[in-house]
Amino acid sequence: MTIARHDDVDVDRIIAGIATRMNDRVTDVSAAICAYLEERITELRGDPRTTDLLTASVESNVATILRALRYDLPAADVRTPLAAVGFARRLARQGVSVNALIRAYRLGQRCMTELIFAELQTLAISAAERISVIERITATLFDFSDRITEQILAIYDEERERWLESQNSVRAVRVREVLDGRKSIDVDAVTEAIRYPLRWQHLALVLWYPDAETDTDAIQRLQRVVRELGDAVATASSPLVVAADQVSVSAWLPYRTAPEALVTDVRTFVTAHRDHPNVAIGTVAAGIDGFRASHHSAQRACSVALARRSSSSTVVAADDPGLMVAALLGGTLTETRDWVSEVLGNLAGDDEHDERLRDTLRIFLRTGSSYKAAATELNLHSNSVKYRVGRAVARRGRPIGADRLDVELALLVCHWYGPAVLRPDPNQ
């Protein structure tokens, strides 16, 4: 049995006190280190999700080190915090260099050391005690930083290798070649290479999660959704899934003969799914040309959904009435917004009142200018429809005459793009 010397006990007490006080303000300490890292490592200045993960990673590492200092824990027992693991994996998928990750831990250790020594300077202790404390803290910080860095680099390398394998696989390359359409394609050879029946009928999808809801497993989650969807809608072979970026995938559902209600069935399944992603659904088409066409129509539907910038998950389909027309008209949103404002006047306002008037006018015109038919679809009295149509025309500032087609198209664009093509509400 080893008996601690009196001066060792004092050193332990001093270090534990420093760690306890700093742990009481661990959020502020972590924020200071994050700011220090972001100022010196430009590659860490990413999107909001990356910034959130950096903050969580730093705070979890700081808490781990302070716990070790407080209770004199050995570095050999430390395990990398989950938040730090998530941050390393995200950097690997984003292509951030491993050198940036190494620098982050080195600079983080330096900043942490300076903050601890600043706390030490406030203590009235002897020179001998101060030296002993500095030596012990320096050794502990080095051991823990070395241990965590070793683990985190292994995690980064594993994730980077997995991601590159996913992105650079023969399957993904061949799919992109098929979609590009500029090279002559041996359909049977490519079918074998990508393990997907290109001669069959296809329904293409684009799936993604809003940035605010993505995590380190976004692609795996989306792949799982597609697999479950394939089972639910009884595909004739396994669906094809290719990662498009860190948060989205392209997918194809294969059929010898596509079911009539396939799009409806896909929409129903995705909407009810517990892990509901955003989904853009293409049109059903056959053969290698249909493989491309269905994908391109899904991409156009996706472009409309992205332009709306909705915070909630959504499902859109290329064959939704008017969506493809809206996609073609919304190629340049700035020009489209100007055109909508010119056609609709004050009716192009981004508020609930104008939205209600626009929807009523859109349905009224689509139903052949029939108040009765519009009232039935809107579940309103025909007099209410007549009143709203009158208010909509008044808001526009001029009657609908020879430019009726322009008005219908402008209303259609507003319906699908929402705020992206409307005048901002001056009251917000």
C-alpha positions as CSV (number, residue, x, y, z in Angstrom):
1,M,0.0,0.0,0.0
2,T,1.4,3.4,-1.0
3,I,0.8,6.3,1.3
4,A,0.5,9.7,-0.4
5,R,2.9,12.4,0.8
6,H,1.5,15.6,2.3
7,D,2.6,17.8,-0.6
8,D,1.0,15.3,-3.1
9,V,-2.2,15.6,-1.3
10,D,-2.0,19.4,-1.5
11,V,-1.3,19.3,-5.2
12,D,-4.3,17.0,-5.8
13,R,-6.5,19.3,-3.8
14,I,-5.4,22.4,-5.7
15,I,-5.9,20.7,-9.1
16,A,-9.3,19.3,-8.1
17,G,-10.3,22.8,-7.0
18,I,-9.3,24.3,-10.3
19,A,-11.1,21.6,-12.3
20,T,-14.2,22.1,-10.2
21,R,-14.3,25.8,-10.7
22,M,-13.8,25.6,-14.4
23,N,-16.4,22.8,-14.7
24,D,-18.9,25.2,-13.2
25,R,-18.4,27.4,-16.3
26,V,-17.7,24.7,-18.8
27,T,-19.9,26.3,-21.4
28,D,-18.0,29.5,-21.3
29,V,-14.6,27.7,-21.3
30,S,-15.8,25.6,-24.4
31,A,-17.0,28.7,-26.2
32,A,-13.7,30.4,-25.8
33,I,-11.9,27.4,-27.2
34,C,-14.3,27.1,-30.1
35,A,-13.8,30.8,-31.0
36,Y,-10.0,30.2,-30.7
37,L,-10.2,27.3,-33.1
38,E,-12.5,28.9,-35.7
39,E,-10.3,32.0,-35.8
40,R,-7.2,29.9,-36.6
41,I,-8.6,27.0,-38.7
42,T,-10.7,28.3,-41.6
43,E,-11.7,24.7,-42.6
44,L,-13.8,24.5,-39.4
45,R,-16.0,27.4,-40.4
46,G,-18.6,25.3,-42.0
47,D,-22.4,25.2,-42.1
48,P,-24.5,25.6,-39.0
49,R,-24.6,21.8,-38.4
50,T,-20.8,21.6,-38.5
51,T,-20.6,24.5,-36.1
52,D,-23.0,22.9,-33.7
53,L,-21.0,19.6,-33.8
54,L,-17.8,21.5,-33.2
55,T,-19.3,23.2,-30.1
56,A,-20.6,19.9,-28.8
57,S,-17.3,18.1,-29.5
58,V,-15.2,20.8,-27.7
59,E,-17.6,20.9,-24.7
60,S,-17.6,17.1,-24.3
61,N,-13.8,16.9,-24.6
62,V,-13.3,19.8,-22.0
63,A,-15.7,18.1,-19.6
64,T,-13.8,14.8,-20.0
65,I,-10.4,16.4,-19.2
66,L,-11.8,18.4,-16.3
67,R,-13.2,15.2,-14.9
68,A,-9.8,13.5,-15.2
69,L,-8.1,16.4,-13.5
70,R,-10.6,16.5,-10.7
71,Y,-10.5,12.8,-9.9
72,D,-6.9,12.0,-11.1
73,L,-8.1,9.5,-13.7
74,P,-5.6,7.7,-15.9
75,A,-5.5,8.6,-19.6
76,A,-5.6,4.9,-20.5
77,D,-9.2,4.7,-19.3
78,V,-10.5,7.6,-21.5
79,R,-12.9,7.0,-24.3
80,T,-13.6,9.6,-27.0
81,P,-16.9,11.4,-26.3
82,L,-19.7,10.6,-28.8
83,A,-20.0,14.3,-29.8
84,A,-16.3,14.3,-30.7
85,V,-16.8,11.1,-32.8
86,G,-19.8,12.7,-34.6
87,F,-17.7,15.8,-35.4
88,A,-14.8,13.8,-36.8
89,R,-17.1,11.7,-39.0
90,R,-18.7,14.8,-40.4
91,L,-15.4,16.4,-41.3
92,A,-14.4,13.1,-43.0
93,R,-17.5,13.2,-45.1
94,Q,-17.1,16.9,-46.0
95,G,-13.6,16.3,-47.2
96,V,-12.0,18.5,-44.5
97,S,-8.3,17.5,-44.3
98,V,-7.1,15.3,-41.4
99,N,-4.5,18.0,-40.8
100,A,-7.2,20.4,-39.8
101,L,-8.6,17.9,-37.3
102,I,-5.1,17.3,-35.8
103,R,-4.5,21.1,-35.6
104,A,-7.8,21.5,-33.8
105,Y,-6.7,19.1,-31.1
106,R,-3.3,20.6,-30.7
107,L,-4.6,24.2,-30.6
108,G,-7.4,23.1,-28.4
109,Q,-4.9,21.6,-25.9
110,R,-2.9,24.9,-26.0
111,C,-5.9,27.0,-25.4
112,M,-7.1,24.7,-22.6
113,T,-3.7,24.9,-21.0
114,E,-3.7,28.7,-21.1
115,L,-7.2,28.9,-19.5
116,I,-6.2,26.5,-16.7
117,F,-3.0,28.4,-16.0
118,A,-5.0,31.7,-15.9
119,E,-7.1,30.1,-13.2
120,L,-4.0,28.9,-11.4
121,Q,-2.6,32.5,-11.4
122,T,-5.5,33.5,-9.1
123,L,-4.5,31.2,-6.3
124,A,-2.3,32.2,-3.4
125,I,0.0,29.1,-3.2
126,S,3.7,28.6,-2.8
127,A,6.2,28.6,-5.7
128,A,6.9,24.9,-5.0
129,E,3.2,24.0,-5.1
130,R,2.7,26.1,-8.3
131,I,5.5,24.2,-10.1
132,S,4.2,20.8,-9.0
133,V,0.7,21.7,-10.1
134,I,1.9,23.0,-13.5
135,E,3.9,19.8,-14.0
136,R,1.0,17.5,-13.1
137,I,-1.5,19.5,-15.3
138,T,0.8,19.6,-18.3
139,A,1.4,15.9,-18.1
140,T,-2.3,15.1,-17.8
141,L,-3.4,17.4,-20.6
142,F,-0.7,15.9,-22.9
143,D,-1.6,12.3,-22.0
144,F,-5.3,12.9,-22.6
145,S,-4.9,14.8,-25.8
146,D,-2.6,12.2,-27.1
147,R,-5.1,9.4,-26.2
148,I,-8.1,11.1,-27.7
149,T,-6.3,12.2,-30.8
150,E,-5.2,8.7,-31.5
151,Q,-8.8,7.4,-31.2
152,I,-10.3,10.3,-33.2
153,L,-7.8,9.8,-36.1
154,A,-8.8,6.2,-36.4
155,I,-12.4,7.2,-36.5
156,Y,-11.8,9.8,-39.1
157,D,-9.8,7.4,-41.3
158,E,-12.5,4.7,-41.1
159,E,-15.3,7.1,-41.9
160,R,-13.3,8.8,-44.7
161,E,-12.5,5.4,-46.3
162,R,-16.1,4.3,-46.0
163,W,-17.4,7.6,-47.5
164,L,-14.9,7.5,-50.4
165,E,-15.8,3.9,-51.1
166,S,-19.4,4.9,-51.3
167,Q,-18.8,7.9,-53.5
168,N,-16.1,6.4,-55.8
169,S,-17.5,2.9,-56.2
170,V,-17.9,1.5,-59.7
171,R,-21.6,1.5,-59.2
172,A,-21.8,5.2,-58.5
173,V,-19.5,6.0,-61.4
174,R,-21.4,3.9,-63.9
175,V,-24.8,5.4,-62.7
176,R,-23.4,8.9,-63.4
177,E,-22.2,7.8,-66.8
178,V,-25.7,6.6,-67.6
179,L,-27.3,9.8,-66.4
180,D,-24.8,11.9,-68.3
181,G,-25.9,10.3,-71.6
182,R,-22.8,11.4,-73.6
183,K,-21.1,8.0,-73.8
184,S,-22.4,5.0,-75.6
185,I,-23.8,2.6,-73.1
186,D,-23.8,-1.2,-73.2
187,V,-27.1,-1.6,-71.3
188,D,-26.6,-5.3,-70.4
189,A,-23.0,-4.7,-69.1
190,V,-24.0,-1.7,-67.1
191,T,-27.0,-3.5,-65.7
192,E,-24.6,-6.2,-64.4
193,A,-22.2,-3.6,-63.1
194,I,-24.7,-1.6,-61.1
195,R,-26.9,-4.6,-60.3
196,Y,-30.0,-2.9,-61.4
197,P,-32.4,-3.8,-64.4
198,L,-32.1,-0.8,-66.7
199,R,-34.4,-2.3,-69.3
200,W,-37.4,-2.3,-66.9
201,Q,-39.7,0.5,-65.8
202,H,-38.4,3.0,-63.3
203,L,-39.6,5.5,-60.8
204,A,-36.8,7.8,-59.7
205,L,-36.7,9.6,-56.3
206,V,-34.6,12.3,-54.7
207,L,-34.5,12.1,-50.9
208,W,-32.9,14.5,-48.4
209,Y,-33.2,15.8,-44.9
210,P,-33.4,19.5,-44.0
211,D,-30.0,20.7,-42.9
212,A,-31.3,21.4,-39.4
213,E,-32.3,17.8,-39.0
214,T,-29.4,16.0,-40.5
215,D,-26.9,14.0,-38.4
216,T,-23.9,11.9,-39.1
217,D,-26.0,9.0,-40.3
218,A,-28.1,10.8,-42.8
219,I,-27.1,8.7,-45.8
220,Q,-27.6,5.5,-44.0
221,R,-31.0,6.6,-42.7
222,L,-32.0,7.5,-46.3
223,Q,-30.8,4.2,-47.6
224,R,-32.9,2.4,-45.0
225,V,-36.0,4.4,-45.9
226,V,-35.6,3.4,-49.6
227,R,-35.1,-0.2,-48.7
228,E,-38.3,-0.2,-46.5
229,L,-40.1,1.7,-49.3
230,G,-39.1,-0.9,-51.8
231,D,-40.6,-3.6,-49.6
232,A,-43.8,-1.6,-49.1
233,V,-44.5,-0.9,-52.8
234,A,-43.3,-4.3,-53.9
235,T,-40.5,-3.5,-56.3
236,A,-39.6,-6.3,-58.7
237,S,-36.0,-6.0,-57.8
238,S,-33.8,-4.2,-55.2
239,P,-34.0,-0.4,-55.5
240,L,-30.9,1.5,-56.6
241,V,-29.6,4.1,-54.2
242,V,-26.7,6.5,-55.0
243,A,-25.4,9.2,-52.6
244,A,-25.6,12.6,-54.2
245,D,-23.9,14.5,-51.3
246,Q,-23.7,14.4,-47.5
247,V,-27.4,14.7,-46.9
248,S,-29.2,13.4,-50.0
249,V,-29.5,10.4,-52.3
250,S,-30.9,9.6,-55.7
251,A,-32.9,6.4,-55.9
252,W,-34.8,4.3,-58.5
253,L,-37.6,1.8,-57.9
254,P,-37.6,-1.0,-60.6
255,Y,-40.7,-2.8,-62.0
256,R,-41.5,-5.1,-64.9
257,T,-44.9,-3.4,-65.0
258,A,-45.4,-0.4,-62.8
259,P,-48.5,-0.3,-60.6
260,E,-51.1,2.3,-61.5
261,A,-51.1,4.0,-58.1
262,L,-47.4,3.8,-57.5
263,V,-46.8,7.5,-56.9
264,T,-49.7,7.7,-54.5
265,D,-48.4,4.6,-52.7
266,V,-44.9,6.1,-52.4
267,R,-46.3,9.4,-51.1
268,T,-48.4,7.6,-48.5
269,F,-45.5,5.4,-47.3
270,V,-43.1,8.3,-47.0
271,T,-45.5,10.7,-45.3
272,A,-46.3,8.0,-42.6
273,H,-42.7,6.9,-42.1
274,R,-41.3,7.5,-38.6
275,D,-38.1,9.0,-40.1
276,H,-39.9,11.1,-42.7
277,P,-37.4,12.7,-45.2
278,N,-38.1,15.2,-47.9
279,V,-38.8,13.3,-51.2
280,A,-39.2,14.4,-54.8
281,I,-40.8,11.8,-57.0
282,G,-40.2,11.6,-60.7
283,T,-42.4,10.1,-63.4
284,V,-42.6,6.4,-64.3
285,A,-40.6,5.6,-67.5
286,A,-39.1,2.6,-69.2
287,G,-35.6,1.6,-70.4
288,I,-32.4,3.5,-70.2
289,D,-33.9,6.7,-71.6
290,G,-36.7,6.3,-69.0
291,F,-34.1,5.8,-66.3
292,R,-32.7,9.2,-67.2
293,A,-36.0,10.9,-67.8
294,S,-37.5,9.8,-64.5
295,H,-34.4,11.1,-62.6
296,H,-34.4,14.4,-64.4
297,S,-38.1,14.9,-63.5
298,A,-37.4,14.1,-59.9
299,Q,-34.6,16.6,-59.9
300,R,-36.9,19.3,-61.3
301,A,-39.5,18.5,-58.6
302,C,-36.7,18.7,-56.0
303,S,-35.6,22.1,-57.3
304,V,-39.1,23.5,-56.6
305,A,-39.2,22.0,-53.1
306,L,-35.8,23.4,-52.2
307,A,-36.7,26.8,-53.5
308,R,-39.6,27.0,-51.0
309,R,-37.1,26.5,-48.1
310,S,-39.7,24.9,-46.0
311,S,-38.6,24.0,-42.5
312,S,-40.9,20.9,-42.4
313,S,-40.5,17.7,-44.4
314,T,-42.4,17.5,-47.7
315,V,-43.2,15.2,-50.5
316,V,-43.7,16.5,-54.1
317,A,-44.2,14.6,-57.3
318,A,-43.4,15.6,-60.9
319,D,-47.0,14.8,-61.9
320,D,-48.5,17.0,-59.3
321,P,-50.7,19.4,-61.3
322,G,-48.7,22.4,-62.5
323,L,-45.4,21.5,-60.8
324,M,-43.4,20.8,-63.9
325,V,-44.6,24.0,-65.5
326,A,-43.6,25.9,-62.3
327,A,-40.2,24.2,-62.4
328,L,-39.6,25.4,-66.0
329,L,-40.9,28.9,-65.2
330,G,-38.8,29.2,-62.0
331,G,-35.4,28.6,-63.6
332,T,-34.1,32.0,-62.5
333,L,-36.0,33.0,-59.3
334,T,-35.0,36.6,-59.4
335,E,-36.5,37.1,-62.9
336,T,-39.5,34.9,-62.0
337,R,-40.2,37.0,-58.8
338,D,-40.1,40.2,-60.9
339,W,-42.4,38.7,-63.5
340,V,-44.9,37.5,-60.8
341,S,-44.9,40.9,-59.3
342,E,-45.6,42.5,-62.6
343,V,-48.5,40.2,-63.4
344,L,-50.1,40.0,-60.0
345,G,-49.3,43.5,-58.6
346,N,-50.2,43.7,-54.9
347,L,-51.6,40.2,-55.0
348,A,-48.0,38.9,-54.9
349,G,-47.7,39.8,-51.3
350,D,-46.1,37.3,-48.9
351,D,-48.8,37.1,-46.3
352,E,-51.7,34.8,-45.4
353,H,-54.4,37.1,-46.7
354,D,-52.9,37.4,-50.2
355,E,-52.2,33.7,-50.2
356,R,-55.8,32.9,-49.5
357,L,-57.0,35.2,-52.3
358,R,-54.4,33.8,-54.7
359,D,-55.5,30.2,-54.0
360,T,-59.2,31.1,-54.5
361,L,-58.5,32.9,-57.7
362,R,-56.3,30.0,-59.0
363,I,-58.9,27.4,-58.4
364,F,-61.6,29.6,-59.8
365,L,-59.8,30.1,-63.0
366,R,-58.8,26.4,-63.2
367,T,-62.4,25.3,-62.8
368,G,-63.5,27.3,-65.8
369,S,-64.4,30.5,-63.9
370,S,-67.2,28.7,-62.2
371,Y,-68.0,30.0,-58.7
372,K,-70.0,26.8,-58.0
373,A,-67.2,24.4,-59.0
374,A,-64.6,26.5,-57.1
375,A,-66.8,26.6,-54.0
376,T,-67.2,22.8,-54.1
377,E,-63.4,22.3,-54.3
378,L,-62.7,24.9,-51.6
379,N,-65.6,23.8,-49.4
380,L,-67.0,27.3,-49.3
381,H,-70.2,29.0,-50.3
382,S,-70.3,30.3,-53.8
383,N,-70.9,33.9,-52.5
384,S,-67.6,33.6,-50.5
385,V,-65.7,32.5,-53.6
386,K,-67.2,35.4,-55.5
387,Y,-66.2,37.9,-52.8
388,R,-62.6,36.5,-52.6
389,V,-62.2,36.6,-56.4
390,G,-63.4,40.2,-56.5
391,R,-60.9,41.1,-53.7
392,A,-58.1,39.2,-55.5
393,V,-58.8,41.2,-58.8
394,A,-58.9,44.4,-56.8
395,R,-55.6,43.6,-55.1
396,R,-54.1,42.9,-58.5
397,G,-55.1,46.4,-59.6
398,R,-56.6,45.6,-63.0
399,P,-59.2,43.2,-64.4
400,I,-58.2,39.8,-65.9
401,G,-58.6,40.0,-69.7
402,A,-56.4,38.9,-72.5
403,D,-53.6,38.2,-70.0
404,R,-55.6,35.4,-68.3
405,L,-52.9,32.8,-69.2
406,D,-50.2,34.9,-67.6
407,V,-52.3,35.3,-64.4
408,E,-52.9,31.5,-64.2
409,L,-49.2,30.8,-64.7
410,A,-48.2,33.4,-62.1
411,L,-50.7,31.9,-59.6
412,L,-49.3,28.5,-60.3
413,V,-45.7,29.6,-59.7
414,C,-46.8,31.2,-56.4
415,H,-48.6,28.0,-55.3
416,W,-45.4,25.9,-55.8
417,Y,-42.6,28.3,-54.9
418,G,-44.3,30.3,-52.1
419,P,-42.1,33.1,-50.5
420,A,-39.3,32.5,-53.0
421,V,-41.2,34.4,-55.7
422,L,-43.3,36.7,-53.5
423,R,-42.9,40.3,-52.3
424,P,-41.6,40.3,-48.7
425,D,-44.1,41.2,-46.0
426,P,-43.2,44.8,-44.9
427,N,-44.5,44.1,-41.4
428,Q,-41.9,41.4,-40.8
